[in-house]
Structure formats: structure tokens, C-alpha cells
């Protein structure tokens, strides 16, 4: 069973990481997010759940405005050839979320560490990062350094890389 938002918040609290969360109607796209978010300071995420031909999985978290070259990104992230978007069933199995709610916080559900995560360098230049807390009905704000601590606490490497053009 995937972790709940409450379990995520408890995990963050156990790490001594403070966050703030704003509730809102479900958001499925960056455009939805921009239209309804109001004034939440910091960098806002766009998350790409990708797979390569050898069924290696990747989560690439970038700024909402970022342009990502999907024909070239495999070179940067060490994928076996070109990547495609992972199927919804694998998204749920590995990160415990549905399409439209993809989030770096989903790493809490990847106990087998099958997903390699990449945080874009430009996104991480923000003091505060905003992401869905396992649901697209809320936005959680977390300090960028604490986001790295969270990723590492899930057993993943927090690879910060320039993936945007």
C-alpha cells in the first residue's frame, strides 16, 4: 500500500524537516497549477517519470517552466538508450501516485530504490521548492536543502544535475 500524505508528513517530521502545505482543487498539469496556485513562493516542480528500454526508471524533477529535451536526456541520466514516459501502473507501483500527481515525495514509496532521481540544478537554486505531497490536491513547500535530506533519507542519491537547456 502506498504511503499517505499523513505518513509522508510524519516521515518529514521525524527527520526534523518543517514544511507548509496549501490545499487546493486537484491539479493535473503545470497550467492548472499556475492558474490556481496564487502566491506560493519558491520554485514549482514539473516531474517526469521516465523509463528506458531495459526497464530502468527515472524521476527527473525540474522547474515548472523548464524545457527538457526528451530525445537527449538519456545521455545525461545514464539511461540505456532513449527514454519514454513510464506507464501509470509502474508509476503507482514504484512511486505510489497517479498521473497528474507525480512528485519527488513519491520516493518515500520506492523502498526497493528502483527509481533514479535527478533534481535539476536550476530548480535547486530556489531556497524553497514546491511539490505535491503524494496528492494533486495540495502543494507542499520545503527548503531545497531539506528536499535533498528527504531524498537521501529514502535511500536514494539526490543527484543534482543540469538537465534543462
N, C-alpha and C positions, 0 to 999 in steps of 0.2 A: 504494500500500500504506500503510495507517495506521501511524503510529509505534508502537513497542513501549514497554513500561514502561521498559526499559533505555535507549531513546533519549530518553524523557522525562527520566529521571534524569540523563543526560549533558547535556541541554539546561539543566536546572536548575543542574547543577554548573558549566557554562560561564558561567552568569550569576552564579556565586558564591553561589547560594542553597542553604542547607542544609535538608534535610528528614529526617524519620524515617518509616519505613514499617513497619506491622504487617501480617503475613499472617493470613488467616482463611478459613473456607469462603465460597463465593460468597454474596453478599448481594444481594437483588433489590429489597427495599423498606426504607423507614425502620424499620419494625417489626423486620425481620430484623436490621438494623444495631444497633438498640437492644438486642436480645436477646443478641447475640453479641459486642459490641464490648468489654465490660469497661470499664476505666477509661482512656480516651484523653481527655486534657484538651483543652479548646477547643470551638469551635463546629463542629457537624457539619452537613454540607450536604444540602440537597434541591435537585435540579436539574430545571428544567422546560425541555424543548426544544419551542419553540413556533413556529408559522408563521401568517402572515396570509393574506388572500385574494389578495394579489399575490405570493405565494411569497417573502416576506421571512422570514428565520429569526432566532430569538431564543433565547438561553440565559439563563434567569433563575435565579440561584443564591441561595438563601435558607437560613436556619437550618432544621434538620430539623423543628422544631415549628411553623414559620411557617404562617399561613393566607394563601393568595393568592386574591384574587377574580378568577378567570379571565374573568368577564363584564365586568370593568372595567379589567383590567391594560393593555389595548391603549391606553388614554388615557395611561398613564404611560410606556410604552416606545415610543410613536410608531408603533404598528402601523397598517396600513390596515384598520381595522375590527376586529371581534372575532378572537381567535386560537383556534387549536386545537393539539393536540399534533402535532408533526411525525412523519411516518411513519418506521418503523425503517430503511428504505432510505436516506432522507435523513440520518438520524442517523449511519449508518455512513459515508455519502459525505462528509458535512461534518465530523463530529467523530471519526470512526473508532472508535466504540464501539457496543455493543448496548444495547437497553433493559435497565435494571437496572444499567447501568454508566455512566450519563450523568454527566459530570463537567466542571468548569471546565477541567481539564487537557486535555480534548479539543480545546481551541482550538489546540493545537500542530498539529493536523491540518487546520485551516481556513486553508490557505495563500492562498486567494482572498479571505479575510475576508468571507465571505457571512453569517456569524452575528454579530449584535449581542449583546454580553454586558452583563448588568446584575447587579451584586453588591448584595445588599440591605444597607442601612445598618446594620441591627441585627446581621446576621451579621458584618459587618466590624468591629463593636465588640469582638469577641474578639481577643485577642493572637495566638491560634493558630487556624487553620482546618483542618478535616479533610475530605479528599475522596478518591475513588477515583483511583488512578494509571493510568487507562485500562483497568482491570480491576476487577471487583467482588469479587476475591479478596484485596484488600489495601486498607488505608487509609493515606494519606499525610498527615502533619501538616506544615503550612507556616505561617510567620509571616504575619499578614494583610498587612503591608506588602510582603513578598516575593511574595505572591499577586498583588498589584497589579503588581509589577515583571514577573512572569511573563506576565500578560495583555498588558501593554504590549509585552513582548519578542516576542510572537507577532504583533504588528501590529494588535492590537485596542485600542479605547478601553476602559478599565476604568471604566465608568460606575457610580458608587456612588449608589444611589437608594433611597429608602424605598418599597419595593413591597409590604410586608406591612401588614395592617391592625392 
